[in-house]
Amino acid sequence: MSEKIKIMVAEDFELLSEDLCDLINAQDDMEVVGVAATGNEIIRLAKENDCDIILMDIEMENIRAGITAAEIILESKPKQKIIFLTAHETENMIFTAMDTGAVDYIVKGGSEEELLYHVRSAYKGKPVMEANIQAKIMHEYSRLRRSERSLLFFINNVSQLTKAERELIHWLLQGKKVNEIAKLRCVEPITVKTQIKGLLRKFGCTRTREIVRMIRELNLDYLF
């Protein structure tokens, strides 16, 4: 008989933890070698014992306990395979969790067969990811690539802005309209419109809201 997949379970909901352990131990090719109900416990177990897979809940003693535990475990054991098994499926939580170096992310509520398939695949070095989770990660990857290109483009153009143009962007970020900006700057609306046209040319945009959106996506409001 081939060696069994050694699994640790980190889950603070006792009934769910017991169900997971029963499911795993019922498989011919798997066994539970450690159970924890907190992030600190799974850190200790992982430090004291080796295992193939850690099924890690995220929210235990606090909302980020599993993420913190994964970071600490992977710092000392970079080859440890961690699968997040959690009820959280917001984009921010998924990106934060996978950034730890975990190999997979499963949202609770799926079938037992699906969970076991994820575990076996990860053990073989070919982790799978739920389609909706994968789509969110790829969307964020694309967004970050676009942001990287936009940041370089933006930085090059910021250096060419005049003092008046910087001030104009400041008021645009405040949601001010042309007439309002004209009054605040004590100039004619036509002057503001001319400066806006210059800004649009520099940033390759057709609407001022595109400039505003770019600045906010890059978190560069503080420059203005």
C-alpha positions, 0 to 999 in steps of 0.5 A: 500500500502506498504512503498516505497523504499526511494532513493537518486541519486548522479549523475553529468550528468543532463540528466542521473540524470533526467532519473534515477529520472523519472524511479524510480518515475514511480515505484509503490514501489520507490521514489526519496527523494534527488538528488545531483550532487557532492560528497559534496551534497550527503554527506549533503543530507545523513546527513540531511535525511534518505533513504534506498538506495543511487545510487552513481556515482563515478566520479563527481567533481573529479574522486573519489568523489563518493568513498570519499562520500561513505566513509564519509557517511558510517562512520556516517551511517554504515547501509546505503546501497550504490549502485555504478552506474558508467561507470568505470569498471577497477578492481582497481576502483571496488575494491576501491569502494567496499572497502568502504562498498557499497553493490553493483556495477553497470556499466552504460549501462545496462537495466532499468529492471536490475537496478531496480532489483539491487535496490529491491534486495539491499533493501531486504538485498540480493544485487546482483552483475553483473557476471563480477564484481563478477568475478573480485572481487573473482579473487582479493580475491583469489590473495590476499589469495595467496599473504598472503600465499606467504608473510609469506613464503617469509618473512621466507626465506628472513631471511635465505638469505646470503648477496651475495644472496640478492645482486643477487636478486637485480640484477635479479630485474634489469633484469640482466642476468647471465653473466652480474651479473658475470661481475658486481660482478667480479666472474665466471658465474658458481658461479652465476649459483650455487647461483641461484640454491640455491635461487630457492631451498629456494623459491621453484621455478624453474625459477628466474623470478618466484622469481622476480614476487613474489617479485613484486606482494608483493611490496617488491622490496625495500628490495633489 
